[in-house]
Amino acid sequence: MGKIVWLASYPKSGNTWLRVFLHNLFRDPNEPYDINRIDKFSVSDSAAGWYQQLDPRPVTEMSFEEIAKLRPRVHKLLTGIFPDNVFVKTHCALVESYGTPAITMEETAGAVYIVRNPLDVAISYAHHFGRSIDEAIEEVNRPGLQTQTGPRHVFEVMGSWSEHVASWTARPSPALHVMRYEDMLTEPEKAFGGVVRFFGLNAARPRLLKAIEQSSFRNMQEQEQQKGFEERPDKSERFFREGRAGQWRDQLTPAQVEAIVKVHRQQMSRFGYYPLPTGG
């Protein structure tokens, strides 16, 4: 068994929120843990620096196939750097990319997968990547979607929202814990407590509640307002924007809702996002 614990999700589904919670839980600081230091505890498998340790060229000069072939070596590198299990954030689907697995099972100890209603994902995705809502919907719906490589991050193979969700959740496993973004909002003690139990941790309730409060959306927004957030993309005004469920009701047109539901109805049904609420 490997040492990587994947923190996996489609973009804008609560991955960073989970990472901040885990940092506060494990570090147990007196004040909310610095959001700009979460990379000291959990890392991103798309960060360019890992690839350049194996190939010194700028990642923008590497082909997608070259990057795909380096992924398993990067995953092995990560397990060698950290003495114990390592939390690794990924937006990659559990698929092959250019003939190479995007997720290296030999280096894997387990995974937490976070799912969020694609109707809300599309809105957050648009703000995060500087897209229009229609452009975001087209990308969330696009089969085989891949991001672009930039100076700081290599491309990620994501697929459509449904392809991503199905790739990670279609086959139940005791090494996989699935959680919903909406439950993190409405039932935080149950949702985050489930992650704690999945990891086999014996965290007392006061410590759990403290970590939940320290990683609350309000606390993360305040930190970003005061000192910025290094993971915020250049095209995004704020990383921690609204942090609520159901914003699609007043921000998407009926045609936009239908465009998403038509493609993702099956996976939405699995997680309680369809049928749509009465009046939605």
Backbone hydrogen bonds, N-H to C=O, Kabsch-Sander energy under -0.5 kcal/mol:
donor,donor_aa,acceptor,acceptor_aa,energy
2,G,108,T,-1.4
3,K,107,E,-0.8
4,I,107,E,-2.8
5,V,86,V,-2.8
6,W,4,I,-0.6
6,W,110,G,-2.4
7,L,88,V,-2.8
8,A,6,W,-0.7
8,A,112,V,-2.7
9,S,90,T,-1.5
10,Y,114,I,-0.6
18,L,14,G,-2.2
19,R,15,N,-2.2
20,V,16,T,-2.6
21,F,17,W,-2.3
22,L,18,L,-2.6
23,H,19,R,-2.2
24,N,20,V,-2.2
25,L,21,F,-2.5
26,F,22,L,-2.7
27,R,23,H,-2.7
28,D,24,N,-1.6
37,R,34,D,-2.0
38,I,35,I,-0.8
40,K,37,R,-1.9
41,F,38,I,-1.4
42,S,38,I,-2.6
43,V,87,F,-2.2
45,D,89,K,-2.1
47,A,44,S,-1.1
48,A,152,R,-3.0
50,W,47,A,-1.1
51,Y,47,A,-0.8
51,Y,48,A,-0.5
52,Q,48,A,-2.0
53,Q,49,G,-0.9
54,L,51,Y,-1.0
55,D,51,Y,-1.9
61,E,58,P,-2.1
62,M,59,V,-1.4
67,I,63,S,-2.3
68,A,64,F,-2.8
69,K,65,E,-2.2
70,L,66,E,-1.2
71,R,67,I,-1.3
74,V,70,L,-2.3
75,H,71,R,-2.6
76,K,72,P,-2.0
77,L,73,R,-2.2
78,L,74,V,-2.3
79,T,75,H,-1.6
80,G,76,K,-1.2
81,I,77,L,-1.5
82,F,78,L,-1.7
86,V,3,K,-2.2
87,F,41,F,-0.7
88,V,5,V,-2.2
88,V,86,V,-0.5
89,K,43,V,-3.3
90,T,7,L,-2.1
93,A,157,V,-2.9
95,V,93,A,-1.9
97,S,100,T,-3.6
100,T,97,S,-1.5
102,A,95,V,-3.1
105,M,103,I,-0.9
107,E,104,T,-1.2
108,T,105,M,-1.7
109,A,4,I,-3.5
110,G,4,I,-1.5
111,A,175,A,-2.4
112,V,6,W,-3.1
113,Y,177,H,-3.0
114,I,8,A,-2.3
115,V,179,M,-2.5
120,D,117,N,-1.0
121,V,117,N,-2.3
122,A,118,P,-2.3
123,I,119,L,-0.6
124,S,120,D,-2.2
125,Y,121,V,-3.2
126,A,122,A,-2.0
127,H,123,I,-1.9
128,H,124,S,-2.6
129,F,125,Y,-2.5
130,G,126,A,-0.8
131,R,126,A,-2.3
136,A,132,S,-2.4
137,I,133,I,-2.6
138,E,134,D,-2.2
139,E,135,E,-1.9
140,V,136,A,-2.8
141,N,137,I,-1.9
142,R,138,E,-0.6
142,R,139,E,-0.8
145,L,142,R,-1.3
147,T,156,E,-2.4
150,G,153,H,-3.1
154,V,46,S,-2.7
158,M,145,L,-2.4
158,M,156,E,-0.7
159,G,145,L,-2.6
161,W,140,V,-2.7
164,H,160,S,-2.5
165,V,161,W,-2.6
166,A,162,S,-2.8
167,S,163,E,-2.1
168,W,164,H,-1.4
169,T,165,V,-2.2
170,A,166,A,-2.1
176,L,173,S,-1.9
177,H,111,A,-2.4
179,M,113,Y,-2.7
181,Y,115,V,-2.8
184,M,180,R,-1.5
185,L,181,Y,-1.3
186,T,182,E,-2.4
187,E,183,D,-2.4
191,A,187,E,-2.9
192,F,188,P,-2.8
193,G,188,P,-0.6
193,G,189,E,-1.5
194,G,190,K,-1.6
195,V,191,A,-1.1
196,V,192,F,-2.0
197,R,193,G,-2.3
198,F,194,G,-2.1
199,F,195,V,-1.9
200,G,197,R,-1.4
201,L,196,V,-2.3
203,A,201,L,-0.7
204,A,202,N,-0.5
207,R,204,A,-0.5
208,L,204,A,-2.1
209,L,205,R,-2.8
210,K,206,P,-2.0
211,A,207,R,-2.2
212,I,208,L,-2.2
213,E,209,L,-2.3
214,Q,210,K,-2.6
215,S,211,A,-1.4
216,S,213,E,-1.5
220,M,216,S,-2.4
221,Q,217,F,-2.7
222,E,218,R,-2.3
223,Q,219,N,-2.2
224,E,220,M,-2.3
225,Q,221,Q,-2.5
226,Q,222,E,-2.1
227,K,223,Q,-2.7
228,G,224,E,-2.2
232,R,229,F,-1.9
236,S,233,P,-1.5
241,R,239,F,-1.2
249,R,246,G,-1.5
250,D,247,Q,-1.0
251,Q,247,Q,-0.8
252,L,248,W,-2.2
257,V,253,T,-2.5
258,E,254,P,-2.4
259,A,255,A,-2.0
260,I,256,Q,-1.5
261,V,257,V,-2.8
262,K,258,E,-2.7
263,V,259,A,-0.7
263,V,260,I,-0.5
264,H,260,I,-2.2
265,R,261,V,-1.7
268,M,264,H,-2.7
269,S,265,R,-2.3
270,R,266,Q,-1.3
271,F,267,Q,-1.0
271,F,268,M,-0.6
272,G,269,S,-1.1
273,Y,268,M,-2.8
274,Y,268,M,-0.8
280,G,277,P,-3.0
